[in-house]
Amino acid sequence: MKKNLRYVAIAFVIFYLLSSPQDAAGVVNNAFSQLGTAGDQLASFVNALGR
């Protein structure tokens, strides 16, 4: 069952990428932007601990 769900999810991602590449690129860019923001906030937190 888990294996089938994994294949369905991968197929959905491939379909999404092929059917709407600009939207998919926007999602990926947004995800990386959010990761960068989270990293900056974590660095600020760690720096504040050292003061």
All heavy atoms as a GROMACS GRO file, in nm:
protein
  384
    1MET      N    1   0.082  -0.119   0.000
    1MET     CA    2   0.000   0.000   0.000
    1MET      C    3   0.087   0.126   0.000
    1MET      O    4   0.062   0.218  -0.075
    1MET     CB    5  -0.093  -0.006   0.123
    1MET     CG    6  -0.185   0.111   0.133
    1MET     SD    7  -0.313   0.100   0.007
    1MET     CE    8  -0.411   0.237   0.048
    2LYS      N    9   0.189   0.130   0.088
    2LYS     CA   10   0.276   0.247   0.094
    2LYS      C   11   0.350   0.268  -0.038
    2LYS      O   12   0.366   0.381  -0.082
    2LYS     CB   13   0.380   0.231   0.206
    2LYS     CG   14   0.336   0.275   0.340
    2LYS     CD   15   0.453   0.267   0.436
    2LYS     CE   16   0.424   0.340   0.563
    2LYS     NZ   17   0.538   0.335   0.654
    3LYS      N   18   0.392   0.158  -0.096
    3LYS     CA   19   0.466   0.166  -0.223
    3LYS      C   20   0.377   0.224  -0.332
    3LYS      O   21   0.422   0.308  -0.411
    3LYS     CB   22   0.516   0.027  -0.262
    3LYS     CG   23   0.632   0.027  -0.355
    3LYS     CD   24   0.680  -0.116  -0.376
    3LYS     CE   25   0.830  -0.118  -0.374
    3LYS     NZ   26   0.886  -0.248  -0.400
    4ASN      N   27   0.252   0.182  -0.336
    4ASN     CA   28   0.159   0.234  -0.436
    4ASN      C   29   0.134   0.383  -0.416
    4ASN      O   30   0.127   0.458  -0.514
    4ASN     CB   31   0.026   0.158  -0.430
    4ASN     CG   32   0.041   0.017  -0.482
    4ASN    OD1   33   0.136  -0.014  -0.553
    4ASN    ND2   34  -0.051  -0.070  -0.443
    5LEU      N   35   0.120   0.426  -0.292
    5LEU     CA   36   0.098   0.568  -0.265
    5LEU      C   37   0.220   0.650  -0.308
    5LEU      O   38   0.205   0.762  -0.358
    5LEU     CB   39   0.069   0.590  -0.117
    5LEU     CG   40  -0.068   0.544  -0.070
    5LEU    CD1   41  -0.082   0.564   0.080
    5LEU    CD2   42  -0.179   0.617  -0.142
    6ARG      N   43   0.337   0.596  -0.287
    6ARG     CA   44   0.460   0.665  -0.328
    6ARG      C   45   0.462   0.682  -0.480
    6ARG      O   46   0.492   0.791  -0.530
    6ARG     CB   47   0.582   0.587  -0.284
    6ARG     CG   48   0.712   0.658  -0.315
    6ARG     CD   49   0.834   0.580  -0.272
    6ARG     NE   50   0.825   0.547  -0.131
    6ARG     CZ   51   0.892   0.449  -0.074
    6ARG    NH1   52   0.973   0.374  -0.146
    6ARG    NH2   53   0.880   0.426   0.054
    7TYR      N   54   0.425   0.578  -0.554
    7TYR     CA   55   0.423   0.587  -0.700
    7TYR      C   56   0.317   0.686  -0.749
    7TYR      O   57   0.339   0.761  -0.843
    7TYR     CB   58   0.399   0.450  -0.763
    7TYR     CG   59   0.516   0.355  -0.748
    7TYR    CD1   60   0.496   0.222  -0.716
    7TYR    CD2   61   0.647   0.399  -0.767
    7TYR    CE1   62   0.603   0.135  -0.702
    7TYR    CE2   63   0.754   0.313  -0.753
    7TYR     CZ   64   0.731   0.181  -0.721
    7TYR     OH   65   0.837   0.096  -0.708
    8VAL      N   66   0.204   0.688  -0.683
    8VAL     CA   67   0.099   0.783  -0.719
    8VAL      C   68   0.145   0.926  -0.692
    8VAL      O   69   0.124   1.015  -0.774
    8VAL     CB   70  -0.032   0.752  -0.642
    8VAL    CG1   71  -0.133   0.864  -0.657
    8VAL    CG2   72  -0.090   0.620  -0.690
    9ALA      N   73   0.212   0.948  -0.580
    9ALA     CA   74   0.262   1.082  -0.548
    9ALA      C   75   0.367   1.126  -0.649
    9ALA      O   76   0.366   1.241  -0.694
    9ALA     CB   77   0.319   1.083  -0.407
   10ILE      N   78   0.458   1.037  -0.686
   10ILE     CA   79   0.561   1.070  -0.784
   10ILE      C   80   0.497   1.100  -0.920
   10ILE      O   81   0.534   1.195  -0.988
   10ILE     CB   82   0.665   0.956  -0.794
   10ILE    CG1   83   0.747   0.951  -0.666
   10ILE    CG2   84   0.755   0.975  -0.915
   10ILE    CD1   85   0.836   0.829  -0.654
   11ALA      N   86   0.398   1.020  -0.958
   11ALA     CA   87   0.328   1.043  -1.085
   11ALA      C   88   0.257   1.178  -1.083
   11ALA      O   89   0.258   1.251  -1.183
   11ALA     CB   90   0.229   0.931  -1.112
   12PHE      N   91   0.197   1.213  -0.971
   12PHE     CA   92   0.129   1.342  -0.960
   12PHE      C   93   0.228   1.457  -0.973
   12PHE      O   94   0.201   1.556  -1.042
   12PHE     CB   95   0.055   1.352  -0.826
   12PHE     CG   96  -0.011   1.485  -0.807
   12PHE    CD1   97  -0.127   1.518  -0.876
   12PHE    CD2   98   0.042   1.578  -0.720
   12PHE    CE1   99  -0.188   1.642  -0.859
   12PHE    CE2  100  -0.017   1.702  -0.702
   12PHE     CZ  101  -0.132   1.733  -0.772
   13VAL      N  102   0.344   1.447  -0.910
   13VAL     CA  103   0.445   1.552  -0.919
   13VAL      C  104   0.494   1.567  -1.062
   13VAL      O  105   0.506   1.678  -1.114
   13VAL     CB  106   0.563   1.523  -0.823
   13VAL    CG1  107   0.682   1.614  -0.850
   13VAL    CG2  108   0.518   1.538  -0.679
   14ILE      N  109   0.519   1.456  -1.130
   14ILE     CA  110   0.563   1.461  -1.269
   14ILE      C  111   0.456   1.523  -1.357
   14ILE      O  112   0.484   1.609  -1.441
   14ILE     CB  113   0.604   1.321  -1.318
   14ILE    CG1  114   0.732   1.276  -1.249
   14ILE    CG2  115   0.622   1.320  -1.470
   14ILE    CD1  116   0.769   1.132  -1.272
   15PHE      N  117   0.330   1.484  -1.335
   15PHE     CA  118   0.220   1.542  -1.411
   15PHE      C  119   0.209   1.692  -1.387
   15PHE      O  120   0.191   1.771  -1.480
   15PHE     CB  121   0.088   1.474  -1.374
   15PHE     CG  122  -0.033   1.539  -1.435
   15PHE    CD1  123  -0.061   1.520  -1.568
   15PHE    CD2  124  -0.116   1.619  -1.359
   15PHE    CE1  125  -0.172   1.581  -1.627
   15PHE    CE2  126  -0.226   1.681  -1.416
   15PHE     CZ  127  -0.254   1.661  -1.550
   16TYR      N  128   0.224   1.734  -1.262
   16TYR     CA  129   0.216   1.876  -1.228
   16TYR      C  130   0.328   1.953  -1.294
   16TYR      O  131   0.307   2.062  -1.347
   16TYR     CB  132   0.219   1.892  -1.076
   16TYR     CG  133   0.204   2.035  -1.029
   16TYR    CD1  134   0.085   2.102  -1.044
   16TYR    CD2  135   0.310   2.102  -0.968
   16TYR    CE1  136   0.069   2.232  -1.000
   16TYR    CE2  137   0.296   2.233  -0.926
   16TYR     CZ  138   0.176   2.298  -0.941
   16TYR     OH  139   0.162   2.426  -0.899
   17LEU      N  140   0.449   1.898  -1.292
   17LEU     CA  141   0.564   1.965  -1.354
   17LEU      C  142   0.546   1.979  -1.505
   17LEU      O  143   0.580   2.083  -1.562
   17LEU     CB  144   0.693   1.888  -1.325
   17LEU     CG  145   0.744   1.893  -1.182
   17LEU    CD1  146   0.862   1.798  -1.166
   17LEU    CD2  147   0.782   2.034  -1.143
   18LEU      N  148   0.491   1.876  -1.568
   18LEU     CA  149   0.475   1.880  -1.713
   18LEU      C  150   0.356   1.964  -1.757
   18LEU      O  151   0.361   2.029  -1.862
   18LEU     CB  152   0.462   1.738  -1.767
   18LEU     CG  153   0.585   1.650  -1.755
   18LEU    CD1  154   0.556   1.509  -1.804
   18LEU    CD2  155   0.702   1.709  -1.830
   19SER      N  156   0.252   1.966  -1.677
   19SER     CA  157   0.132   2.039  -1.718
   19SER      C  158   0.138   2.187  -1.685
   19SER      O  159   0.075   2.269  -1.752
   19SER     CB  160   0.008   1.977  -1.653
   19SER     OG  161   0.011   1.996  -1.514
   20SER      N  162   0.214   2.226  -1.585
   20SER     CA  163   0.222   2.366  -1.544
   20SER      C  164   0.361   2.398  -1.491
   20SER      O  165   0.381   2.416  -1.371
   20SER     CB  166   0.116   2.392  -1.438
   20SER     OG  167   0.114   2.527  -1.404
   21PRO      N  168   0.460   2.407  -1.580
   21PRO     CA  169   0.598   2.425  -1.533
   21PRO      C  170   0.622   2.560  -1.463
   21PRO      O  171   0.702   2.567  -1.370
   21PRO     CB  172   0.682   2.412  -1.660
   21PRO     CG  173   0.588   2.431  -1.772
   21PRO     CD  174   0.453   2.391  -1.723
   22GLN      N  175   0.552   2.665  -1.505
   22GLN     CA  176   0.575   2.795  -1.441
   22GLN      C  177   0.522   2.795  -1.298
   22GLN      O  178   0.586   2.848  -1.207
   22GLN     CB  179   0.511   2.907  -1.522
   22GLN     CG  180   0.588   2.936  -1.650
   22GLN     CD  181   0.529   3.053  -1.726
   22GLN    OE1  182   0.417   3.092  -1.702
   22GLN    NE2  183   0.608   3.106  -1.818
   23ASP      N  184   0.407   2.735  -1.276
   23ASP     CA  185   0.354   2.725  -1.141
   23ASP      C  186   0.443   2.636  -1.054
   23ASP      O  187   0.466   2.667  -0.937
   23ASP     CB  188   0.212   2.669  -1.142
   23ASP     CG  189   0.111   2.768  -1.199
   23ASP    OD1  190   0.140   2.889  -1.202
   23ASP    OD2  191   0.002   2.723  -1.241
   24ALA      N  192   0.492   2.528  -1.112
   24ALA     CA  193   0.580   2.439  -1.037
   24ALA      C  194   0.709   2.511  -0.999
   24ALA      O  195   0.759   2.496  -0.887
   24ALA     CB  196   0.611   2.314  -1.120
   25ALA      N  197   0.762   2.592  -1.090
   25ALA     CA  198   0.883   2.668  -1.059
   25ALA      C  199   0.857   2.768  -0.948
   25ALA      O  200   0.941   2.789  -0.860
   25ALA     CB  201   0.933   2.740  -1.184
   26GLY      N  202   0.739   2.828  -0.949
   26GLY     CA  203   0.703   2.920  -0.842
   26GLY      C  204   0.695   2.851  -0.707
   26GLY      O  205   0.740   2.907  -0.606
   27VAL      N  206   0.640   2.731  -0.704
   27VAL     CA  207   0.632   2.655  -0.580
   27VAL      C  208   0.772   2.622  -0.528
   27VAL      O  209   0.801   2.637  -0.409
   27VAL     CB  210   0.550   2.525  -0.600
   27VAL    CG1  211   0.562   2.432  -0.482
   27VAL    CG2  212   0.405   2.560  -0.627
   28VAL      N  213   0.860   2.579  -0.617
   28VAL     CA  214   0.997   2.544  -0.576
   28VAL      C  215   1.070   2.669  -0.527
   28VAL      O  216   1.138   2.665  -0.423
   28VAL     CB  217   1.072   2.477  -0.693
   28VAL    CG1  218   1.220   2.461  -0.660
   28VAL    CG2  219   1.010   2.342  -0.724
   29ASN      N  220   1.058   2.780  -0.599
   29ASN     CA  221   1.123   2.904  -0.556
   29ASN      C  222   1.071   2.949  -0.420
   29ASN      O  223   1.149   2.993  -0.335
   29ASN     CB  224   1.103   3.015  -0.660
   29ASN     CG  225   1.190   2.996  -0.781
   29ASN    OD1  226   1.294   2.933  -0.775
   29ASN    ND2  227   1.146   3.050  -0.894
   30ASN      N  228   0.942   2.938  -0.399
   30ASN     CA  229   0.884   2.976  -0.271
   30ASN      C  230   0.935   2.886  -0.158
   30ASN      O  231   0.965   2.933  -0.049
   30ASN     CB  232   0.731   2.971  -0.277
   30ASN     CG  233   0.666   3.028  -0.155
   30ASN    OD1  234   0.722   3.113  -0.087
   30ASN    ND2  235   0.547   2.980  -0.125
   31ALA      N  236   0.946   2.757  -0.186
   31ALA     CA  237   0.995   2.663  -0.084
   31ALA      C  238   1.139   2.696  -0.046
   31ALA      O  239   1.173   2.699   0.073
   31ALA     CB  240   0.985   2.520  -0.136
   32PHE      N  241   1.224   2.723  -0.144
   32PHE     CA  242   1.363   2.757  -0.114
   32PHE      C  243   1.373   2.891  -0.043
   32PHE      O  244   1.457   2.909   0.045
   32PHE     CB  245   1.449   2.756  -0.240
   32PHE     CG  246   1.493   2.618  -0.281
   32PHE    CD1  247   1.450   2.564  -0.401
   32PHE    CD2  248   1.573   2.542  -0.200
   32PHE    CE1  249   1.488   2.438  -0.439
   32PHE    CE2  250   1.613   2.414  -0.236
   32PHE     CZ  251   1.570   2.362  -0.357
   33SER      N  252   1.286   2.984  -0.078
   33SER     CA  253   1.284   3.113  -0.010
   33SER      C  254   1.247   3.095   0.138
   33SER      O  255   1.309   3.156   0.226
   33SER     CB  256   1.184   3.206  -0.078
   33SER     OG  257   1.171   3.326  -0.007
   34GLN      N  258   1.149   3.011   0.164
   34GLN     CA  259   1.108   2.985   0.302
   34GLN      C  260   1.219   2.915   0.380
   34GLN      O  261   1.240   2.944   0.498
   34GLN     CB  262   0.980   2.901   0.304
   34GLN     CG  263   0.858   2.973   0.250
   34GLN     CD  264   0.823   3.097   0.328
   34GLN    OE1  265   0.832   3.100   0.450
   34GLN    NE2  266   0.785   3.201   0.258
   35LEU      N  267   1.289   2.823   0.315
   35LEU     CA  268   1.402   2.757   0.382
   35LEU      C  269   1.512   2.857   0.415
   35LEU      O  270   1.574   2.850   0.522
   35LEU     CB  271   1.457   2.644   0.295
   35LEU     CG  272   1.374   2.517   0.289
   35LEU    CD1  273   1.432   2.420   0.187
   35LEU    CD2  274   1.366   2.452   0.425
   36GLY      N  275   1.538   2.950   0.323
   36GLY     CA  276   1.638   3.053   0.348
   36GLY      C  277   1.598   3.143   0.464
   36GLY      O  278   1.681   3.178   0.549
   37THR      N  279   1.472   3.179   0.469
   37THR     CA  280   1.422   3.262   0.579
   37THR      C  281   1.434   3.188   0.712
   37THR      O  282   1.476   3.246   0.812
   37THR     CB  283   1.274   3.301   0.554
   37THR    OG1  284   1.267   3.372   0.430
   37THR    CG2  285   1.220   3.387   0.665
   38ALA      N  286   1.400   3.061   0.712
   38ALA     CA  287   1.410   2.981   0.834
   38ALA      C  288   1.556   2.971   0.879
   38ALA      O  289   1.586   2.980   0.998
   38ALA     CB  290   1.353   2.842   0.812
   39GLY      N  291   1.647   2.956   0.784
   39GLY     CA  292   1.789   2.950   0.818
   39GLY      C  293   1.839   3.082   0.876
   39GLY      O  294   1.915   3.082   0.974
   40ASP      N  295   1.794   3.192   0.819
   40ASP     CA  296   1.833   3.323   0.873
   40ASP      C  297   1.781   3.342   1.015
   40ASP      O  298   1.852   3.394   1.102
   40ASP     CB  299   1.781   3.435   0.783
   40ASP     CG  300   1.852   3.443   0.650
   40ASP    OD1  301   1.965   3.388   0.638
   40ASP    OD2  302   1.796   3.504   0.557
   41GLN      N  303   1.658   3.302   1.038
   41GLN     CA  304   1.600   3.316   1.172
   41GLN      C  305   1.670   3.226   1.273
   41GLN      O  306   1.693   3.267   1.387
   41GLN     CB  307   1.451   3.287   1.168
   41GLN     CG  308   1.373   3.391   1.093
   41GLN     CD  309   1.226   3.358   1.080
   41GLN    OE1  310   1.183   3.246   1.110
   41GLN    NE2  311   1.147   3.454   1.033
   42LEU      N  312   1.707   3.106   1.231
   42LEU     CA  313   1.780   3.016   1.319
   42LEU      C  314   1.918   3.073   1.352
   42LEU      O  315   1.962   3.068   1.467
   42LEU     CB  316   1.794   2.877   1.255
   42LEU     CG  317   1.866   2.772   1.338
   42LEU    CD1  318   1.792   2.746   1.469
   42LEU    CD2  319   1.882   2.644   1.259
   43ALA      N  320   1.984   3.132   1.252
   43ALA     CA  321   2.115   3.193   1.277
   43ALA      C  322   2.102   3.311   1.372
   43ALA      O  323   2.187   3.328   1.461
   43ALA     CB  324   2.177   3.239   1.144
   44SER      N  325   1.999   3.391   1.358
   44SER     CA  326   1.977   3.503   1.450
   44SER      C  327   1.954   3.453   1.592
   44SER      O  328   2.005   3.511   1.687
   44SER     CB  329   1.857   3.587   1.404
   44SER     OG  330   1.882   3.647   1.281
   45PHE      N  331   1.877   3.345   1.605
   45PHE     CA  332   1.851   3.288   1.736
   45PHE      C  333   1.980   3.238   1.802
   45PHE      O  334   2.007   3.267   1.920
   45PHE     CB  335   1.751   3.173   1.723
   45PHE     CG  336   1.729   3.095   1.850
   45PHE    CD1  337   1.657   3.150   1.954
   45PHE    CD2  338   1.781   2.968   1.864
   45PHE    CE1  339   1.638   3.079   2.072
   45PHE    CE2  340   1.762   2.897   1.980
   45PHE     CZ  341   1.691   2.952   2.084
   46VAL      N  342   2.061   3.166   1.726
   46VAL     CA  343   2.186   3.112   1.781
   46VAL      C  344   2.281   3.226   1.816
   46VAL      O  345   2.347   3.222   1.921
   46VAL     CB  346   2.250   3.014   1.681
   46VAL    CG1  347   2.390   2.974   1.724
   46VAL    CG2  348   2.162   2.891   1.663
   47ASN      N  349   2.286   3.330   1.733
   47ASN     CA  350   2.371   3.444   1.765
   47ASN      C  351   2.324   3.516   1.892
   47ASN      O  352   2.404   3.563   1.970
   47ASN     CB  353   2.375   3.542   1.648
   47ASN     CG  354   2.462   3.493   1.535
   47ASN    OD1  355   2.553   3.413   1.554
   47ASN    ND2  356   2.431   3.538   1.414
   48ALA      N  357   2.193   3.524   1.911
   48ALA     CA  358   2.140   3.589   2.031
   48ALA      C  359   2.173   3.509   2.157
   48ALA      O  360   2.189   3.566   2.265
   48ALA     CB  361   1.989   3.606   2.018
   49LEU      N  362   2.185   3.378   2.144
   49LEU     CA  363   2.223   3.295   2.260
   49LEU      C  364   2.365   3.322   2.304
   49LEU      O  365   2.397   3.312   2.422
   49LEU     CB  366   2.206   3.147   2.226
   49LEU     CG  367   2.065   3.094   2.210
   49LEU    CD1  368   2.070   2.947   2.168
   49LEU    CD2  369   1.986   3.108   2.339
   50GLY      N  370   2.450   3.357   2.209
   50GLY     CA  371   2.592   3.378   2.241
   50GLY      C  372   2.622   3.514   2.302
   50GLY      O  373   2.732   3.539   2.346
   51ARG      N  374   2.525   3.601   2.308
   51ARG     CA  375   2.549   3.735   2.362
   51ARG      C  376   2.542   3.740   2.510
   51ARG      O  377   2.489   3.673   2.583
   51ARG     CB  378   2.448   3.835   2.305
   51ARG     CG  379   2.472   3.857   2.160
   51ARG     CD  380   2.378   3.961   2.108
   51ARG     NE  381   2.397   3.969   1.963
   51ARG     CZ  382   2.320   4.037   1.883
   51ARG    NH1  383   2.219   4.104   1.930
   51ARG    NH2  384   2.343   4.039   1.757
   0.00000   0.00000   0.00000
